[in-house]
């Protein structure tokens, strides 16, 4: 094997490792955002992010939007007597 072959193998390994890192980071991202924003359904958002990893990231934008959505506080109604 020549030096060019070794260089090609190094490039291939680096590309595979960086691709794996990016995919895993994107699967973790909705859960990390939900946790940082104190979302009431942190675990559900985290699971949704990881499930989209196995579905080819088809629903990943939904999990990401869900991580950013704030749940509105219940309205207090005053009773006038």
Secondary structure, 3 states (H helix, E strand, C coil): CCHHHHHHHHHHHHHHHHHHHHHHHHHHHHHHHHHHCCCCCHHHHHHHHHHHHHCCCCCHHHHHHHHHCCCCCCCCCCCCC
